C-alpha cells in the first residue's frame, strides 16, 4: 500500500571538479504485507536506485565521478481520493478521457534551472578552502 508520494529535487556537488547539478525524482513510500516500509524512486518514468546512496549516485556530467545527493526541495503529491471538498472530476469515458496525455512529451527531471557554477576549485597548495554551497 502506498503511504506517501512526493517529488524531490536532489542536488549533487562533485567532490572532484566541484560541478553542481540537480535532478527531480519521483518518490513513493509504501508498506508491504509484512508491515515493512519501503521507498521507490523513479526518474523520467524509469526506476532508479536512491540518489542518497552510493549505488544510486549519478555520474558527474563533467568528470564522470559519482557523488551522493542531498535533498534540496520537496513537493508532496496528495494521495487520492482526498477530502470530500477536494476538486475532482469523475471519468465517464475511460477510453477517450484526455487521450492527448498519452502523447504529451515527458517533463524531464533535469528540465528546471540548474545551479550557477562555482568556478574552478582552489589549487591544492593554496591556503584557500573550498566549501560548496
C-alpha positions in Angstrom: 0.0 0.0 0.0 1.4 3.4 -1.0 1.6 5.6 2.1 3.3 8.7 0.6 4.2 10.2 -2.7 6.4 13.2 -3.5 8.7 14.9 -6.0 12.2 15.5 -4.5 14.7 17.8 -6.1 18.2 16.4 -5.3 21.3 18.4 -5.5 24.7 16.9 -6.4 28.1 18.6 -5.9 31.1 16.7 -7.4 33.9 16.5 -4.9 36.4 16.2 -7.8 35.6 19.0 -10.2 33.0 20.9 -8.0 30.4 20.9 -10.7 26.9 21.3 -9.2 23.7 20.0 -10.8 20.2 18.8 -9.7 17.5 16.5 -10.8 13.9 15.7 -9.8 13.0 12.3 -8.5 9.5 10.8 -8.0 9.4 9.0 -4.6 6.8 6.6 -3.3 6.9 5.2 0.2 4.9 2.1 0.7 4.2 -0.7 3.2 4.4 -4.3 2.3 2.2 -7.1 3.5 4.6 -7.8 6.4 4.5 -4.2 7.6 7.9 -3.2 6.2 8.4 0.3 5.0 10.0 0.8 1.5 10.9 3.7 -0.8 10.7 3.5 -4.5 12.5 6.1 -6.7 12.0 6.8 -10.4 13.4 9.5 -12.7 11.8 10.3 -16.0 9.5 7.3 -15.5 12.3 4.8 -15.1 13.0 3.0 -11.8 16.3 4.0 -10.2 18.2 3.4 -7.0 18.0 6.0 -4.3 20.2 9.0 -5.2 21.0 9.3 -1.5 23.1 6.1 -1.7 26.3 5.3 -3.5 24.5 2.7 -5.6 22.1 5.4 -6.9 24.5 8.3 -7.2 24.5 9.5 -10.8 27.8 10.3 -12.6 29.0 13.9 -12.7 28.2 15.2 -16.2 31.7 16.8 -16.4 34.1 14.3 -15.0 32.1 11.1 -14.5 32.7 10.6 -10.8 29.7 9.6 -8.7 28.6 11.6 -5.7 25.6 11.0 -3.4 23.0 13.7 -3.5 21.3 15.8 -0.8 17.7 16.9 -0.8 17.2 20.5 -2.0 13.4 20.7 -2.1 10.3 18.5 -1.8 6.8 18.7 -3.1 4.3 16.2 -1.6 1.7 14.7 -4.0 -1.7 14.4 -2.4 -3.0 10.8 -2.1 -6.3 10.1 -3.8 -9.2 10.4 -3.3 -8.7 13.3 -0.9 -11.2 15.1 1.4 -14.8 15.4 0.3 -14.2 19.1 -0.7 -11.2 18.3 -2.9 -11.8 19.3 -6.5 -12.1 16.2 -8.7 -13.7 15.1 -11.9 -15.4 11.8 -12.4 -14.2 10.0 -15.6 -17.2 8.7 -17.6 -15.4 7.9 -20.9 -12.3 5.9 -19.8 -11.1 5.3 -23.4 -11.4 8.9 -24.6 -10.7 10.9 -21.4 -7.9 13.3 -22.1 -6.4 10.9 -24.6 -3.8 13.5 -25.6 -2.0 12.9 -22.3 -0.5 9.7 -23.7 1.3 11.6 -26.5 2.4 14.5 -24.3 6.2 15.0 -24.0 7.8 13.8 -20.8 8.6 16.5 -18.4 12.3 15.7 -17.8 13.8 15.5 -14.4 16.5 18.0 -15.4 14.2 20.5 -17.1 14.5 23.0 -14.2 17.1 25.8 -13.9 20.4 24.4 -12.9 22.6 26.0 -10.1 25.1 28.6 -11.0 28.6 27.1 -11.4 31.1 27.8 -8.5 34.1 28.1 -10.8 37.3 26.0 -10.6 38.5 24.6 -7.3 41.4 26.3 -5.5 44.9 25.0 -6.1 45.8 22.1 -3.8 48.8 24.0 -2.5 46.7 27.2 -1.8 45.5 28.1 1.6 42.1 28.9 0.3 39.5 26.3 1.3 36.6 25.5 -1.0 33.2 25.0 0.6 30.3 24.1 -1.7 27.0 25.9 -1.0 
